[in-house]
Amino acid sequence: MTYKIYGLKFYTKTRMERVSPPGTPAEKRIFLPKMYGVIEAPINKMMKAYPEEFSFMRHQTKRDLRPSAKGKEKK
């Protein structure tokens, strides 16, 4: 895996996941740490860097909505 592609930030985040069943007294609750991988960047950069991984998303920018210059007449 390449790093520093399009200025994306990669890091891990640890979240505590509750394992004990609901209704357990507060002093007997059990939590286990669970690590997640995080990618932080604007969505258009992430889609450019990893098109296969983000192929499920559809994203439109203002640039996509502007009319193309091909349709303009030269004066």
Beta strands, then each sheet from edge to edge (+ up, - down):
strand 1: 9-18
strand 2: 31-40
sheet 1: 1+ 2-
end
